[in-house]
Each structure stands twice: as structure tokens, then as C-alpha cells.
């Protein structure tokens, strides 16, 4: 089926961390099996990274809808550039 992804902008300031929840990306693929959805980080947020909460400092390139539901993934501003950023757009 068709894949639909809705994402709210997330604004972080230096040193912030935002845990991804099911309202900050929302995806469906028409199969009624959201637990099978996988996200690929094709354009990492700048500055910062997407990472698993249990592995701070280690950027990831993919994660699952189950990871989001379990609140295991975060967007982190890594203090390397500027004062703020927006990601997950």
C-alpha cells in the first residue's frame, strides 16, 4: 500500500534532547501493521543526530516504529554548531 508520513517540526536548542513519540513521526503504510514500519535516516539533523536513548553519542541510520512506541529513540542537539536547529521535517 501507499506509505504516508506526517512529521511535526522539532526545535531544539544547544544541548537539548527530544524523545521521539508516535506524534512526531506518524507513519502508516496501509497494512494495519505499524509495528513492521522501519524509518531510515537519509538526511541526519544538523547539528546533532538521531540516537537510541540507551546508547548516547552513537548516531543511528534506522529505527523501527516499535522503537518509537517504546520511546527508545531521541533527536539530540550535539552542541557542534549554532544555537538551534529544526529536524524531522
C-alpha positions, 0 to 999 in steps of 0.5 A: 500500500501507499506509505504516508508520513506526517512529521511535526517540526522539532526545535531544539536548542544547544544541548537539548534532547527530544524523545521521539513519540508516535506524534512526531513521526506518524507513519502508516503504510496501509497494512494495519501493521505499524509495528513492521514500519522501519524509518531510515535516516537519509538526511541526519539533523544538523547539528546533532543526530538521531540516537537510541536513548540507551546508547548516547553519542552513537548516531543511528541510520534506522529505527523501527516504529516499535522503537518509537512506541517504546520511546527508545529513540531521541533527536539530540542537539550535539552542541557542534554548531549554532544555537538551534536547529529544526529536524524531522521535517 
